[in-house]
Amino acid sequence: MLLSNGPSKVPKVLGEMVESIASAILIDTKLDLDKVWEIFEPLLSPIATPENLELPPLRELTELCSHHGYFLNTTCTNEGDMYVCCCS
């Protein structure tokens, strides 16, 4: 399986910032996921919906296999501008 190593639509640091803020809120609310969602849902709903969210191909394959009860073993290498993953 060949996976493109092209530029992401969203800077990685932005995702890390959102994750850090969500983690801080989760800790401050004593692990209340409903409160975290209450804060983040109005912020994210105009931007990210299940319909426009794109998963990286390897993650999508891993989740599909997991959903059907299969364990996916992958070995990935970076070959220039491409990632080559062997899946079994």
VENQUIGI-V630364 format. One record per helix or strand of 2 or more residues. SS is the DSSP state (2 for helix, 1 for strand). FROM is the first residue (numbers start at 1). LEN is the number of residues. Records with the same first field share a line. If there is no record, write none. Layout:
SS = FROM-LEN ; FROM-LEN
This chain:
1 = 2-3 ; 74-6 ; 82-6
2 = 12-17 ; 33-12 ; 57-11
